[in-house]
């Protein structure tokens, strides 16, 4: 890893750089990732309303295509590996945990040849689920 984001200022600058590359980007109210193995979903860290970590959200969006609309975005192994690679410099900020990065690495490590990944973005809390996978994700957001 050649780049390292150590300070809060560096993390914020990285977030702003990624967001600037996505015209119209709107921070989601909730997001997460799951690995799909056949019809079974294994979820990584869930970023529920009120607990969204912005940098991982915008890094994930930069690869999967989220801009401002609730949706489920499919990623192949290489695309999801790119997300993890792009977020890795944040780990240099040792003064805070990185649950998205850590859980996403686990999802990637445990992936099989037929695994795919799903990025979930919820733009507004009252948006209905877009499919059955999104419904499973929304269940995890319930208090």
C-alpha positions as CSV (number, residue, x, y, z in Angstrom):
1,X,0.0,0.0,0.0
2,X,1.7,3.2,-1.1
3,X,-0.9,5.6,-0.1
4,X,-1.9,6.0,3.6
5,X,-4.7,8.1,5.1
6,X,-3.6,8.6,8.7
7,X,-5.4,11.6,10.0
8,X,-9.1,12.6,10.0
9,X,-8.2,15.3,7.6
10,X,-6.7,12.8,5.1
11,X,-9.7,10.5,5.4
12,X,-12.0,13.5,4.7
13,X,-9.9,14.6,1.8
14,X,-10.0,11.0,0.3
15,X,-13.8,11.0,0.8
16,X,-14.2,14.3,-1.0
17,X,-11.9,13.2,-3.9
18,X,-14.0,10.1,-4.5
19,X,-17.3,12.0,-4.2
20,X,-16.1,14.6,-6.6
21,X,-15.6,11.9,-9.2
22,X,-19.3,10.9,-9.0
23,X,-21.4,13.8,-10.4
24,X,-24.6,14.2,-8.3
25,X,-23.4,11.9,-5.5
26,X,-25.7,11.8,-2.5
27,X,-24.6,10.1,0.7
28,X,-26.9,7.1,1.3
29,X,-28.8,6.8,4.6
30,X,-27.8,3.2,4.8
31,X,-25.6,0.8,2.8
32,X,-23.8,-2.5,3.0
33,X,-22.3,-5.4,1.0
34,X,-23.1,-9.1,0.8
35,X,-21.5,-12.0,-0.9
36,X,-24.0,-14.2,-2.8
37,X,-23.2,-17.9,-2.9
38,X,-26.0,-19.5,-4.8
39,X,-29.1,-18.1,-3.0
40,X,-27.3,-17.5,0.3
41,X,-26.2,-14.0,1.3
42,X,-23.4,-13.4,3.7
43,X,-23.4,-9.8,4.9
44,X,-20.5,-7.6,5.8
45,X,-20.8,-4.7,8.2
46,X,-24.2,-3.0,7.9
47,X,-24.2,0.8,7.9
48,X,-27.7,1.6,9.3
49,X,-29.4,5.0,9.3
50,X,-27.5,7.2,11.8
51,X,-24.4,5.1,11.6
52,X,-23.2,5.5,8.0
53,X,-19.5,5.7,7.5
54,X,-19.1,8.0,4.6
55,X,-15.7,7.1,3.2
56,X,-16.5,3.4,2.6
57,X,-19.8,4.4,1.1
58,X,-18.3,6.7,-1.5
59,X,-15.5,4.2,-2.3
60,X,-18.0,1.4,-2.9
61,X,-20.1,3.8,-5.0
62,X,-17.1,4.7,-7.1
63,X,-16.9,1.1,-8.3
64,X,-20.5,-0.1,-8.4
65,X,-22.2,3.0,-9.9
66,X,-24.4,4.3,-7.1
67,X,-25.1,8.0,-7.4
68,X,-28.3,9.0,-5.6
69,X,-31.0,6.3,-6.1
70,X,-31.8,3.3,-3.9
71,X,-30.6,0.1,-5.5
72,X,-28.7,-3.2,-5.4
73,X,-25.5,-3.2,-7.4
74,X,-23.9,-6.5,-8.6
75,X,-20.1,-6.7,-8.5
76,X,-17.9,-9.5,-9.7
77,X,-14.8,-10.6,-7.7
78,X,-12.4,-8.2,-9.5
79,X,-14.7,-5.2,-9.0
80,X,-15.2,-6.0,-5.3
81,X,-11.4,-6.5,-4.9
82,X,-11.0,-3.0,-6.4
83,X,-13.3,-1.6,-3.7
84,X,-11.2,-3.2,-1.0
85,X,-8.0,-2.0,-2.6
86,X,-9.3,1.5,-2.9
87,X,-10.4,1.6,0.8
88,X,-7.2,0.0,2.2
89,X,-5.3,3.2,2.8
90,X,-7.9,4.1,5.5
91,X,-6.5,1.4,7.6
92,X,-3.5,3.6,8.4
93,X,-5.8,5.6,10.6
94,X,-5.2,3.4,13.6
95,X,-7.2,5.7,15.9
96,X,-10.5,4.3,14.7
97,X,-11.9,0.9,13.7
98,X,-12.6,0.0,10.0
99,X,-15.5,-2.5,10.2
100,X,-16.4,-2.1,6.5
101,X,-12.9,-2.8,5.3
102,X,-12.3,-5.7,7.7
103,X,-15.7,-7.4,6.9
104,X,-15.3,-6.8,3.2
105,X,-11.9,-8.4,3.2
106,X,-13.4,-11.4,4.9
107,X,-16.2,-11.6,2.3
108,X,-13.6,-11.5,-0.4
109,X,-11.3,-14.0,1.2
110,X,-14.1,-16.5,1.7
111,X,-15.4,-16.1,-1.8
112,X,-15.8,-19.1,-4.0
113,X,-15.4,-19.3,-7.8
114,X,-19.1,-18.7,-8.3
115,X,-19.5,-16.0,-5.7
116,X,-20.8,-12.6,-6.6
117,X,-21.1,-9.5,-4.5
118,X,-24.1,-7.1,-3.9
119,X,-23.8,-3.5,-2.9
120,X,-26.9,-2.2,-1.2
121,X,-27.6,1.5,-1.1
122,X,-30.7,3.1,0.5
123,X,-31.2,6.7,-0.6
124,X,-34.2,7.4,1.7
125,X,-35.5,5.5,4.7
126,X,-39.0,5.2,3.2
127,X,-37.8,3.8,-0.2
128,X,-39.3,0.4,-0.7
129,X,-36.9,-2.6,-1.3
130,X,-36.0,-3.1,-4.9
131,X,-35.8,-6.9,-4.8
132,X,-35.7,-9.9,-2.5
133,X,-32.1,-9.3,-1.7
134,X,-32.7,-5.7,-0.7
135,X,-35.6,-6.9,1.5
136,X,-33.1,-9.2,3.3
137,X,-30.7,-6.2,3.7
138,X,-33.5,-4.0,5.0
139,X,-34.4,-6.6,7.6
140,X,-30.9,-6.1,9.1
141,X,-31.6,-2.3,9.4
142,X,-34.7,-2.8,11.6
143,X,-34.1,-1.8,15.2
